[in-house]
Amino acid sequence: MILLTIVFLGVVFLTFASQYFQEDRFDLLRKNADYALEATEELCAYVDGTYKISSSLGDVYVPLAKAIDADIYLTNINGKTLICTHQTHCTHQQHLVPQSILNTVKQDMVYSGVTDMGGIYDTSYYTVGLPLIVGDNQMAGVVFVSSNAGDLRDFLKEMLEMFIISAICVIIIAFAVIYFITSNMVRPLRSMVSATESFARGDFTVRVPVNEMDEIGKLSMAFNNMATSLAQQDSIRRSFVANVSHELKTPMTTIGGFVDGIIDGTIPPEKQKHYLSIVSSEVKRLSRLVRSMLNIARLESGEMKLAPKAFDINQVVCTTIFSFEKAIEDKNLDIRGLDGDRVMVEADEDLIHQVVYNLVENAVKFVNPGGYIEISYRVEPKTTYISVKNSGEGISKEEISKVFERFYKTDRSRSQDKSGVGLGLNIVRSIINLHNGEVIVRSTEGQFCEFTFTLPTASVKPVSHHTAPIPPIPADLQ
């Protein structure tokens, strides 16, 4: 780009220089032609249709011609040279000035052009001609001033040499500056290339130094953030693989051991039914694990499309609560918040039912015997908050930030939940995120644990009674 720019500037510069030189040369010739014409009119007399040329006219022409390095000569109306500044070897007497040039002088009262003057010169000359007027506006002769056009080539050659020297200096300075600037710009890019190669080898600890807060610095910061994210993703992936391996290995080992024991007779026939029930339980556990992982994969890949519609979230909660009736009776729990009016939301009813089921299932698992499960709602113009709260041991502050991770189980829940695989809350968060909502958990150890999620409020006016029948709440659940 620099070279192309310099070439373009050179062409423009030489073009304007050439035009300036020609205009300046013609102006100079015109001024001297005026001086020569005035001297001719003073020193020559027009008698009987001819000019009587004074011998001193040459003494006027010669200094003027030498001062501008030009030829000055006087011709008659037929183009024959009468007097010129060439003292020897004069070629003006041997040729006539072309009639077309004389006609131009007569018509326009001036001639300016680049010509060889009808063979007078071997090369082109800058020429200016002025008419010698006598009597009643009659042209008696023409004063010509001619200068070699080769001077332009010499002038342009000198200008080109100066321009080339200047351009070389500019190029050297520009390339030196560009070298240092690009070196500073490329250095972090090379670091990024090296870091990328490390990432390809599985090493995400490399970081690019950030020295400036320019575009490259911002790119380096973004690159480092990407590296941190990749490291986190790699850690999650490794943890996920380890957890999946563990969750699959445990039931499969149990199933394989018991089946082998039955086959080889180690387990007596009277105990086979008992161990087969354990095998059945582990198979169901594997089924739940695979189903949960498939649901997560569908959510993350975008295959699970939303089918939003307006529905009563309170009715979904009530129906879900009733499905845990036996577990609620066994723990003698107090269920609160099911006697409210309709709470209309805009969401995918099937997916939200899974969210509610997972949260209620967790609440039933971890509520203390004789405790309570409380459902509450807060409706705002655009957002509805749904909370599922249960009494019990709660979750510690250190574990609250981890409960939504895949396969994560608190130490306390591992002893209470033998059938879960630690994917329920992760699925809850994925579904709510799909609805552009959020899930919040609050807990106080030894008192309660509460999960709150948000959904868009449906544009349906609430009524004071349910339009759809809800099963009555048993007396022992009130």
Secondary structure as GFF3:
##gff-version 3
##sequence-region A 1 478
A	DSSP	alpha_helix	2	43	.	.	.	ID=ss1
A	DSSP	beta_strand	45	47	.	.	.	ID=ss2
A	DSSP	beta_strand	50	52	.	.	.	ID=ss3
A	DSSP	alpha_helix	57	68	.	.	.	ID=ss4
A	DSSP	beta_strand	71	76	.	.	.	ID=ss5
A	DSSP	beta_strand	81	84	.	.	.	ID=ss6
A	DSSP	three_ten_helix	92	94	.	.	.	ID=ss7
A	DSSP	alpha_helix	99	108	.	.	.	ID=ss8
A	DSSP	beta_strand	111	115	.	.	.	ID=ss9
A	DSSP	beta_strand	125	134	.	.	.	ID=ss10
A	DSSP	beta_strand	138	148	.	.	.	ID=ss11
A	DSSP	alpha_helix	150	200	.	.	.	ID=ss12
A	DSSP	alpha_helix	215	263	.	.	.	ID=ss13
A	DSSP	alpha_helix	269	301	.	.	.	ID=ss14
A	DSSP	beta_strand	309	312	.	.	.	ID=ss15
A	DSSP	alpha_helix	313	323	.	.	.	ID=ss16
A	DSSP	alpha_helix	325	331	.	.	.	ID=ss17
A	DSSP	beta_strand	334	336	.	.	.	ID=ss18
A	DSSP	beta_strand	344	347	.	.	.	ID=ss19
A	DSSP	alpha_helix	349	366	.	.	.	ID=ss20
A	DSSP	beta_strand	372	379	.	.	.	ID=ss21
A	DSSP	beta_strand	383	391	.	.	.	ID=ss22
A	DSSP	alpha_helix	397	400	.	.	.	ID=ss23
A	DSSP	alpha_helix	411	416	.	.	.	ID=ss24
A	DSSP	alpha_helix	424	434	.	.	.	ID=ss25
A	DSSP	beta_strand	439	444	.	.	.	ID=ss26
A	DSSP	beta_strand	448	456	.	.	.	ID=ss27
A	DSSP	three_ten_helix	475	477	.	.	.	ID=ss28
###
